[in-house]
Amino acid sequence: MFRVFRPSWQLGAPIVDPRPAPWHRPDPLPLPLVTPRTVIDVLLDDDAPGLLEALEASREGLLAWTPAARGVPRDEAGVLDVIRELARRRGHAHPEGYDLAIFDRSAARRVLGGTGFFSLDETHRQAEVGYWLRDDEQGRGLCTEAVGHLISSGFDRWGFRRLLVGTDASNEASVRVAERLGLRKESHEIRSRWIPGRGWRDHAGFAVLADEWDHDRHRGPAA
């Protein structure tokens, strides 16, 4: 005679789920975030002229690597609509991301570029960090500074467990930011992304965990 053994959960034993609680957005958002030379914050209506000026100063560079930049308006009214749409999306219970601006700390609300958390995965408490810097402010380490502090805040104050950076493998400026921050390179996908006008492109993926990030130096283990 065969004896049927039943798992313990069928015998009334309590089920223990070791999975941690999912990510929940902080309320209020931990912004603005002030670094030695920059301020990271949400965009307000009054920032429309400054954002338009920064985009126009960088449009050629953005178009080379960011197909979505083709849809960015080229007039102040259109940029204002974008800012208001971003504010509306932030109000969702489960937003897909948080678009933030990088401002010059020494010049009130002068837009240097953009950053933020995107592709939020609440179950695994992770997100992707994106960034861009206007062409005429590159080469001074501003983007590295801003993104390093944002990652620290992402772990300390936003509550993420893992943060990622994805970029075209040929985008040397973007790759350098990830490398200088000491992020671990986890992938190199061959011709996996299509960019209009450039064809199939290689994609590089970087990541870092909260428990391996140096919160004082704002750097990862590879720095």
Summary of the structure (lengths in Angstrom):
residues: 223
radius of gyration: 20.6
end to end distance: 63.9
largest distance: 83.7
contacts: 617
relative contact order: 0.13
helix: 34%
strand: 29%
